Amino acid sequence: MSLNEKTSPGRINKRQIILDAATKLMMEKGIEQTTLGDIAEESGLSKGTLYYYYPSKADLVYDVTMRHFKVVTTDIMNYIIDATNSGKANQEISRRVINSVIGEYTRSKLHLYLLQEAVLNNEALKVRFQETYREWRSICYVWATGLLSEEDPRSKPLSFILLAILDGFVTQSIIGAEHLDIDEIANCMSLLF
């Protein structure tokens, strides 16, 4: 296969179609119950075409995970850095970040499925989660230094707390046990820091 074939628009489009179908099915059925055959059928592609792009389910799960991490990091976590550096109010930052994290049910559910797969079945995925969580914790450190200060020794432990809070909101929103009032939570967080 030539380099041009690897990067042609049709190849990218088919890969995107496969990733979209895989994400949808993994969210509906779970990762373990989703087969490559199911994904080929959902994407409208032949099994041969699917295998051409993804010779194994592990490769496909890995790409779904990487796409998920990129979206979360780009769309949500980088906002923390920009908002903190531009001097936005703590309450506004907290509200926007929490709302973004729990506002996308599909992404939140996928995150939990991928985390389960990483913890129970896939060591390579687990390593990727560890790397990504270190990156997210570093971004939360920027948020923490905006809430406290860079010199404050509590900023580092607070960064772990902030990441745990965001993870907790994802879980609570998926379970749906209670309505999360984002304004009240953001107000409370701004009072704490």
Secondary structure, 3 states (H helix, E strand, C coil): CCHHHHHCHHHHHHHHHHHHHHHHHHHHHCCCCCCHHHHHHHHCCCHHHHHHHCCCHHHHHHHHHHHHHHHHHHHHHHHHHHHHHCCCCHHHHHHHHHHHHHHCHHHHHHHHHHHHHHHHCCHHHHHHHHHHHHHHHHHHHHHHHHHCCCCCCCHHHHHHHHHHHHHHHHHHHHHCCCCCCHHHHHHHHHHHC
